[in-house]
Amino acid sequence: MEPIVGSQVRHLYEVERLSIRQIAKKLRMARKTVGRVVRNERVMRSYPDSILRSYERLIDQWYQEYPFLRASQVYERSCLPKSRPMPSFKSSPDGPRLLPPS
């Protein structure tokens, strides 16, 4: 949760004396979330980093070179053993084709 929203919830609760239900309705938030903010409990769950985080630059580079790549092609490219050369793609009217290694 953003700090601005948290401070707004605490202001409505402590200064304006609104109930948790009223605050939730006014800010269009879940009542449980407002309650957690008021009680200073952790509101948002922290998620672990994505497995793709280390591949983001490489995938971005692929999409800059080949903006038509499908997710399955990105997956195939990323799963190739390092000893094999990277496949090359050729554009055709039917869509991109994977060319055999030369």
Secondary structure, 3 states (H helix, E strand, C coil): CCHHHHHHHHHHHHCCCCCHHHHHHHHCCCHHHHHHHHCCCCCCCCCCCCHHHHHHHHHHHHHHHCCCCCHHHHHHHHHCCCCCCCCEEECCCCCCEEECCC
